[in-house]
């Protein structure tokens, strides 16, 4: 069974009742990219574009690195 891309993954933000983190995983030939955004819970419109990580070898690695990058951004915002 062939997997469909892009795939969106949503992450609850403890400090925000109105927005969520979104990781969009895309497959490009044999590598993966992940786009990191903060979006509105209600309509999924982008509130902040954080980063894009390119040329990752594994989808789980891409997601893990995306979560790490989102966490770094949120920690910077709090300080």
Buried (B, 14 or more C-beta within 10 A) or exposed (E): EEEEEEBEEEBEBEEEEEBBBBBBBBBEEEEBBBBBBBBEBEEEEEBEEBBBBEEBEEBEEBBBBBBEBBEEBBEEEEE
